[in-house]
Amino acid sequence: MKRIAVAAFAILAAGCASSPSAPAKPAKPLTPAEMLVGHWTCTTDASGMAMKIDMNYGASGTGTFQMSVSGGQGPVTIEAAGSGEQTWALSENDTKLTSTITSVKITSAKLNGSDIDPSMAQTMLEPQLKGQSSTASVSITPAKMVQTTPEATSTCTR
């Protein structure tokens, strides 16, 4: 009887023991392009204009955005909101980000605090924005991105 109990205990103990597993492989570090893909909330203050842009960068080199802009120079102030699409590419060892606006839709606008027809703002702003490219020096981590041009610095977070 004693032998049966010892044998049963040995079988149970062997079944509960874990076999050594292979060491976990270290995770492959993300590339800057992989870190860029996804949603970012960016803020910029440039020449009296404050901007907030929610960006979605797609893995295919395209993206969408929602933006709000306010500010002005001298007696003229503007506020505008809208959305659009863009293409993007990293270059120079992933230290430069080039974005090109492919479409833009103005959804609301104010001039000196008074509402103006968004379609009128669309007519004025679309030719200045659509097709425009900008290249910024960029630093990307999984949680933060900083884009710098001679005119402004944008700070983006997840």
Residue, then its C-alpha position, 0 to 999 in steps of 0.5 A: m500500500k505504501r508503495i502505491a502511495v509513493a508511486a502515485f505521489a511520484i506520478l503526480a509530482a512529475g505531472c505537475a513539474s514544468s519542463p524547462s522552456a526555451p528562453a523567450k526571444p527578445a522582441k524585434p524593435l519597431t522601425p520608425a515607420e512601424m512606430l508612425v502607423g496609427h493615431w496621433t494627436c498633434t499640437t502646433d503653434a506657428s506664427g500666431m496660429a494654434m493647430k490641433i490635428d488628429m492624424n491617422y497614419g496608415a501602413s500603406g503610406t496614406g492617412t487621414f486627419q481632422m484639424s482645428v486652426s485658430g489665430g491670426q495676425g493683426p486685426v484679422t483672426i480666423e478659426a477653421a475646422g475640417s478633415g482630409e487625406q494625405t500621403w506620407a513617406l519617411s526618408e533620409n534614414d527615417t529622419k525626414l517625414t514628407s506629407t502631401i495633402t491629397s484632399v481637404k474639406i472645411t467643415s466650419a469657419k469664422l472670420n473675426g469671430s463671425d461665422i462664414d459659409p464653410s463652402m466659401a472658406q473651402t473655395m479660398l483654402e483648398p487651392q492653398l492646401k491641396g497638393q501641398s507637401s511639407t518635409a519635417s525632421v522627425s523623431i518618433t518613439p512608440a508614444k511621442m513624435v516631434q516634427t520640426t520645420p523652419e516655421a514650427t514644431s509639432t508635438c504629437t502623442r498617442 
